[in-house]
Amino acid sequence: MTLLATRTWGEAGPPALLVHGVTSSSRTWWRVGPALAGRGFRVLAVDLRGHGASPRAATGLSLADLAGDVAETVQGPVELLVGHSLGALVALELVGARPGFADRLVVEDPPGPSSVDWAAVAAGIEADTGRATTDPAALRRDLEAANPAWPPGESERRVADLADCDGPAIAAALRTGVPFDLAALLAAALPASLMLLAEEALGSNLTGNDRKAAVEALPRGTTRVLPGGHSLHREALDPWLAAVDAWLAGS
């Protein structure tokens, strides 16, 4: 297992753990972390293996490996576990393999097995991580143009995440396949689970039959569709926080 780099907000309160998506880092939670700390949580976010300030890795990028790293780094239990995209899969793997690690779970727009063109994602990762080091200013401008709903400063953080990411290793892992059964992972999730989904028309990574199966697999939990694309915490923070607040109050 690999000890991961971390970032924290708040000094007291029940622990909350945030797990980012592919090619991102703990940096992505720069608004969520303080918001949860303001709600009384002691917040910790990790950089997954091959991301951010954590160690590089040409291997060991399976969901089980990544979840094991998180468990090794963060000695649970935690009150609240939040995962976005790949981080949502890691969070689901973690609570399934380690009962009692978390009391409540939020998964943000997890990818569907057949909803994503993994080869295209791998190619995009190689291209974007390369540009983040060779021409970061142009990449930042392109990100700003493609994501008008992002707040000021988000594109700079995204470029920094891409520059820190081990793009070739992650792309290679995606090309060899990331086997997972999202519906099965959700069916085994915590009773206190919330799934936040992006709108399909705005770029959700969970679409069609994958989406239907995922919603049906979480009968004990709650699903909310928010007005935004795949990175809801970036472009729809207020609805994101409102949904989490309402769910925490009622769960």
Beta strands, then each sheet from edge to edge (+ up, - down):
strand 1: 6-9
strand 2: 15-19
strand 3: 42-46
strand 4: 78-84
strand 5: 102-108
strand 6: 193-197
strand 7: 222-225
sheet 1: 1+ 3- 2- 4- 5- 6- 7-
end
